[in-house]
Each structure stands twice: as C-alpha cells, then as structure tokens.
C-alpha cells in the first residue's frame, strides 16, 4: 500500500497542472510570434543618428514595440569620445568613418534622424551618406504626450530639401 496517498497525490497533480499550463502558454506564445513575424515581414535594420535623449528614446521605443518596421542596430555620433561605447545595448559608431563599411558590417541601408538632430547634420556628412547609398529618414518628435493620455507613434518620412535649408 502507498503511504499517505491522499496527501501527496493532490500536490503532485497540482504541480503537473501548473507545469502543463506554463508549457501550453509558452507553445502558444511561440507560435503566435512566428505567425506575427511572418505576416509583418522582416524589419529593416537601421542606424539612429545621435546619442541624445530623443535619439535613445526613439531607438529603445522601436526595439520594445514589435509593430514598427525598423530595428535599430547602432547609433551614429559626431562626438569621437562617445565612439566605441554603447547605449541601450546598441554600439555607438563615429560618423566620420566610412559609412559604407558600417553599412556592410551591420547590414544596414537606412538611417533614422530625429528632427532635433537634423539641424546638427553637416552638409559633408549628408553628401557622404547619399553617395554611399544610405537612405536618410526623418522622425518627428513623438515623446510628448497627446493630451496627457498616450504617446503618438513616430512619423517617419524621407528627408526633403526644406528640412535641410536651415542648416549650415
């Protein structure tokens, strides 16, 4: 005869039920993420210009939200002292180095530029990006709250000549 069957059997049965529920949740979540990834397509890998708060917020927001079609892979900076470090797990690359080398290394063809960073963009760097085939997209500031309720999603557009007129 099995000793104290009425005591240990409900405990073992409870552990088995909890483990089964956790396993089922994991399987369903994995299948859902696979289908969601297949339906949404692959995310475009992008550089983010700048290491200031708006640029870091943009990158971390895009990494945490699966609905954005972009995946930040590195920050680009004009400050050599920040080069080689990382922010939010993404490396910081010095902008005056060969962009085509970094584009190939990180498999990137696009750079997101926050509107606040656009004024700091030197003409030489802009020209180098265009010559090397790096697509530049501007992102409107989205960190302000809309009537105190919720964040507005970022609006991403191609750079227009009007955006560049105010800079040196």
N, C-alpha and C positions, 0 to 999 in steps of 0.2 A: 504494500500500500504506500502511496505517496504522502509524505507528511505535510500537513497544513496546506492542502491543495486550495482551499477556499481563501487563503491569504495571498499567496504569491501569484496565482493564476490571473486575477484582475490586474495586478501590477504589470506583469509581462504582457498581457493583452493590451493594456494602455500604452506601453512603450511601442509595441508593434503598430498600433493605430496611429500614433503620433509620427513615427518614422515613415509610415506609408503616406500620410498626408504631406509631409515635407518633401518626400520624393516625388509625389504627384505634382505638387506646386512647382518644383524645380523643372520637371519634364515639360509641363505646360508653358512655363515662362521661356524655356529654351526654344521650344517650337514656335512660340509667338514671336520671339526676337528674330528667328531665322526667316519667317514669313515677312515680318515687317522690314527687315533688311533687304530681302529680295524685291519687295514691292517698291520700296523707296529708292532702290538703286544704290550704287556706291557713292559715298561722299567724296567731294572734291577736296583734295589736300591743299591747304593754303598757308601762306605766311601772313602774319599780322604785323603791320608796321607800328613801331613804338613799344615802349615798355612802361608808359604812364598808366594811370589807373583806368582810363577809358579803354585803352587797348587790352589791358589784362582782363578787365571785366568782360569785354567782348569775347575774348578767347575762352575764358572759363565758362561763360554762358553758353557758347556754342558747343563746348565739349560736354556740358551737362545735359543739354537738350538734344534728343535724337531727331527732332523734326527739321533741323537745319541741314541744308545740303552741303555744308562746308565742315571740314575737320582741320582746325589749326594744328600745325606741326612745329612751328618755330616763330619766334619774334625777331624782327629786323630792327636794329637800332643804329643811330648815328654816333652814339657815345661809345668809344672804344673801351672805356673802363668797364662797361657792362657786358661786353662780349665774352663768351665762354661760360657765362653763368646761366642759371635757369630760373624761370618764373612759372609757377603752377605746373611744374613738370615739363615745361617746354624750353628748349635751348634758346639762347639769345645769340643772334648772329650779327656781326658787324657789317653795316650796309656798304662800305666802300670796297669790300672784297668782291670777287667775281660772282655775280648773281647766277650766271648760267651753271657754275659749278654746284652751287647750293640747290638750284632747281633740279639738277640731275640727281644729286645726292639724296634729297628729300622727296623726289618725285612730285614736284610742285610746279604749277603753271600759272598760279593766281596769287595776288597779294591783296588783302583787305586793309583799307586805310580808313581810320576813323576821321570824321570831318575835322576834329580838333588837330589831328596830325597833318592834315593836308597843307596847312599854311607853312609848316616847317619843312616841307618836301623840297629839296633843292632841285633846280631845273636839270642839273647834270645827272642826278640820280634817276629822275623821271625819264630822261632821254635814254640812259643806260638800260632801264627796265624795258622800255619799248623796243630798243634794238635787240635785246637778248630774248624777247618774246614773252616777257612776264606780263600777264593781264592784270591791270590795276582796277580794283573796285572800291568805291567809297561806301562807307557805312554811316548812316545818320545816327546821331546820338540817341540811344534808347534807354539809358539808365534812369531817366527821370520818370516819375510815376504819372500815370494818366488819371487825373482827378483823385489821386491818393489810393486808387483801387489796385491796379495791376500794371505790370510793365508792358510797354508797347514792344512788339518784336522789331528787331533792327530792319531798316530799309536799306537794301544793298543795290547800288547802281554802278554802271560803268562811269569812269571819270569823264567829265565833259570839259570842254575848253573854258567854260565860265567858272568852273571850280578852280582852275589854275591861274586865272587872271590876277588875282590879288596877291600872289606870292612873288618873291624876288628871283 
